[in-house]
C-alpha cells in the first residue's frame, strides 16, 4: 500500500445520512445529522446536551493549507500522512485536560475514530481569540515598522524579534465579516480592541459584558495549561488561536465552551526549547511548512503578496511538492502528537472505509 492511500484527502463524500449540504472547510467537513438521528444519539449515548440539540459528524482530512492554498505532493499524495489524526489527538488531549482542571467543556461529544468527532452545534462568539507569549511573525513585522498599539494595548519599546513578552498578550480579531460596528472595518479577520468588544458585545454574539471576562479567563487558563504541559516536553508555546461558543446542557444551562481545535500545530506556533536557548528558532508547527514553501520557490513574494493570489493558486495547483517535504511535515505532526499524548499515533491504512464501517455499525448513521 502506498503512502498516498493512507492519506484522507477528500472528506466531503461520505454516505452519512443528512438533510443538509456538507460544509467543507480547508481541512474539516461537517455533516449535520437529521433531527431524528441527533435525538437518538443523545439518548443512546447519554450526551450532556439539550434533547433537541443539533449534532454533526466532523471529519478531518489530511489536507494541508498554507498561504490560503491547498498543497499536494508527488505520487498522488494529496495531504500529509497522519496529519488529521495528529491534530485530533492533540486537541482531544488538551480538551480532556481543560475538563479535568475545571476550565470549560468543548463542542466534542464523542470520538468514534481518530479522524472523526461527534459535535454539538454551538452559537459561535464572533472572535478569533489570538494570544501571544512571544513577539514574532506578523506582530514582529508590524512592531519593526514602528507600530506599538496592538488591539488597543501599548507595547513597550526595545523588544527584539522572538523575545518573550512581559505578559500574555490577547489580540482578538473578527471571525467573519461584522457590520455596523463603529471603527471596525467590514472585512474578515480584522483586529479589534477590548473596548470595541465591550461597546458592541451583542454584535460579537456575547450574552453579556461579563462574558467577555469569562472568555478572557478561559483563554488565559487554557493557554497556561498547554504551555505548562509543553514545557515538560521542553517545547515552547509561542502563540495560538482559541474559538468560543455557547451551548445548552441537558439541564437547560447555557454555557461558554471551547470550539474548533486547540493547541495544535495548525492553530499555534510551537518552538523547540533547546534550540531556542541557543538562539535558533525551530518550528514544530505549520509555520515550519510555510518556511519550507518560502524557501522552495524562487519567488517567495508570490506567497506573501495578497495581490498575487492568482499566481499563488497556480503555484499550488501546478507544483507537486517533493515527497521528502511532505514526509518532513508528517514527522513534525506525528511526533508532536505522540509526545503530547504519550501514545503512538495510529495511522489508518484505509481511513475512509474504516470511518464508514464504524458510523454504520456503531452509530447507525449510514444506510
N, C-alpha and C positions, 0 to 999 in steps of 0.2 A: 504493500500500500504506500502511495506517495505522500509526501508532506501535504501537498495540495488537497488531498482527500480528507485530511484531518481538520482542515480549515472550514469553519462555517461562515461563508461569505454572504449568502442570501438567506435572510431570516424572516422574510415577509410572505412566504408562500406555504406556510404550514396549514394543514387542513383542520384548524381549530374552529369549533362552532362559534360563530359570532354574527350579530346583526349589523355590524358596522364595518367600515373600511379599516384595513390595518394601517396604523400610524407608524411610519418608519422614520427614524432619525438617522444621524450619521452612523450610529453604532447599534442602537437598540430598535426593536419593533414591538409594538404594543397591540395586543388583541383584546378588545373589550368583550367580556363574556355576555351571554344573554342574561336577562334578569333571572330566569329560572335556574340557570347554572350557577349564577352568583349566590342566590339564596340557598341552593342545595349545598354548595361547598362550605358556606358559612356554618350551616347546621352540622354537616358531616365532620367537619374538622374543628368545630368549636372555636372559630376565629373570634377574637375580641373586637368585633365591629358591629355597627348597626345592622339589623336584619335585612335592610334593603340597600346596603352599601354596594355600589357597582364594583366588581372585581375585574382584573385584567391579568392576562398572561404576558409577561415581559421577557422577550428572548433577546439575549445579547449575541452579537456576531463577533467574528474575529477581524472585522474590517478595521483599518486604521486611517484616521483622518488627520491631516495637518495642513495648516495654511488654507483651511476651508476646502480642501480637496480630499478625495479618497485615493489611496495609493495601492499599487499592486506590484507583485514580484515576478521573477522569471518562473517558467514551468507551470504557469496557471495558478500561482499562489496568490489568491485574491484576498489575503489577510495574513495576520501574524499567528502562527501556531501557538495555541494556549492563551492568547491574549484575553478572550472573552471570559474563560474560566478563571483566569488570574484576577481580572477586575472584580468579578462577582465574589470570589473567595475573600479578597481583601476587604471589600465593602461589608460582606457578611460578618467578618471578624470585628470590624470597628463598630457596626451596629449592635452586635452582641455585647461588646464592652460598654457601649453607651447605656444599654438597658441595665446591665449588671451594676453600673455605677449610678443608676437613678437619674440619668440625664433626660432622655426622651425616647419614645418609640420611633420606628421608621415606617414607611409605607409597605414594607415587605411582610407578608403573612406566612409565606411558605417557600421552600426551595426544593422543587421536585427533581431538579437536575442541575449540574454545575453551571449550565448556561441559561437557566430559567428561574424567574421569580414569579410567584403569585402576589399581586399587589392590590391594595385598595385604592380607590380613587380619592385623591386629596384635592382640596382647593388651594392652589399654589399661592404663596406670597410672591409678589412680582419683583423679587430682588435676587440678583446673583450675589451672594454674600461672600466676598473675597476677603481673606485675611492673610496678612503678610508678617513674617517674623524677620525677614532679611530684605535688603533693598537690592533688587536685581530685575532683569527683564525690562518690561515696558516702564515700570516705575523708575528704574535706574535711568533709562533713556530720557524720560521727562525731567528727572532731577538734574541730569548732566546738562540739560538745556536751560537750567535755571529755575525750573518750577519748584515751588516749596509748599504749595497748597494742594493737598490730596484729599478730595471729598470733604472739604471744609476743615481739614486738620493741618496745622502748620508743622512742617518737618524741619528739624534742626539743620544748621549749616555744617559743612565739613565732613559729611558722610562719604565713605568710599564704596566703590562697587562691591557687591556681595557681602557687605558688612551686616552684622546683626543689628536690628533696630532696637532702640531703648525699650520699647514695649510693643506688644502685638498691635498691628495697625489694621483696622477694619475699613476697607474701601469698597463699599457696595456699588453696584451698577444695576441698571434696569434690566428686567427679564421681559423681553418683548418690547413692543412699542407702546408707550403710555402717553395718553393725550390729556391736554388740559391742565398740566401741572406747571405753575409759573416757574420760569427759569430752567426747566428741564426739556431739552430738545426732544422732539417726537421721533426718535430713532432708537433702534435696539442697542442694548449694551452701552449705555452712556452713564458715566459716573454721577453719583448723587451724594449729597451730604446727609448727615443725620437730621439736620434741620429740615431739609426737603422731605424726608420721610415722615417726621413728626407732624409737619404742617399739612401733609396730604396723605395721612396714614390709610385712609379709605381707598385712595387711588392705587396704593400698593397692596391692597387687599388684606391689611391687618384689621383684626376685630376692634382693637383699641390701641391707644397710645402706649399703655402699659405693656402690650405685647411686643413692642419694639425692644424694651428692656429684656423680655424673655428670649427673643431671638438673639440678641447680642450675648446674653449669658450662655445660651446653648452653643453659640458659635465659639466663644472663648473656651468653654469647658470641653467641647468636642475637639478643638484644636489641641488643647493641653493633653488630653487623653492619648491622642495619636502621637503627638510629639514625644511624650514620655515613653511610650512603647517603642517608637522608632529609635529613641536614644539608647535603649537597651541593646539594640542591634547595631549601634554606632552609625546610625543614619540620621540625617538632619531633616526635619520637616520645615521646609522653607516658606511655602505659601500654598493656599488651597482655596477651593470654592465649595461652599455649602449652599444647599437649597432647602427651603422650608415650606410646609403647607399645613392646612387644617384638616383633621378627620374627626369623626364622631365614633366613640367606642360603644360597646354593647349596652352600657348603662345610660347612653344618651349624652355623655360628656364630650364637649368639643375640646380638642387639644391640638397644640402645635407640635409637629413632628419633623424629623429629618426626612428629606426626599432625595431621589436620584441616587447617585453613588457618593461615597465619602472616602477621602484619604487615599485615592487610587493614583497610580502613575499617570492616568489621563487627566485627573482633576487637580493635580498637585505637582509641586516641584519637590523632589527628594534628592538630597545630596549625600554622597559618601563621606562619612565623618573623617576617616584617616587622611584622605586626600585633601579635604578642606583645611585640616590643620597644617598641612604642608603648603597651603597657598594655591591649591588647584581645585577647580570645581569639576566634579564628575557627576553627571546627571543620571539618576536611577529612575527616570520618569520619561514621559513622552517628549519632554524638552530635548532629551538626547537624540530622539528620532528627527526632530526639527533641525538640530545641528548637523546631523548626518546628511539631510537633504540640502542644507545650505552649502555644505562642503562638496556635495556630489555633483551639483550642476555648475557649469561655467559662469552663468549669470544669475547669482542668487537674488539679485534685485527683483526678479520676476516674482519670487516668493514673498517679498516684503512690501511690494508696491501694490496697493489695492486697485490702482488704476490699470493694472496689467492682468486682471482676472482671467481674460480670455486666453492669454498666453500661459497663465498658470494652469488653467484647466487642461489645456493641450499638453503641457508638460506632464501632468499626472496621468492623462489618458494614454499618451504615446510612449511613455518610458516605463518599461518593466524594470524594477529595481533588482540589483543582484541578489541572489539567494542569501549570500553572506550578510547583506544588510538586514534582510527580513529576519534571519536567524539570530543576529546580534540583538535586535529589538525583542524577539521572543525570549531570549535568555534574560534580558532585563526584567520583563514582566513576570516570567515564571519564577525566577529566583527571588524576586521581591515577595511574591505571593507565598512561596514556601518558607521564607524567613519569617514573615508576619504571622502566618497561621501555624508554623511549626509542623506542617504536614506536607507530604509530597503532593504535587498537583496532578490530578488525573486528567489526561487529555484523551477525549473520545476518539476512537477510530472512525466512527460514523455518527457524528453528533445528531444529524437531523433524524435518522432512523431511531436512535435512542429516545430522543425527545418525543417523537410521535408515539412510540410504544408506551412510554410512561404516562403521557397525558391521556392516552386511550384506556390503558388497563387500570391505572390507579385513580384517575380523576374523572373518567367518563366524558371527556371534552372533545373527543374525535369519534365521528360515526363510523 
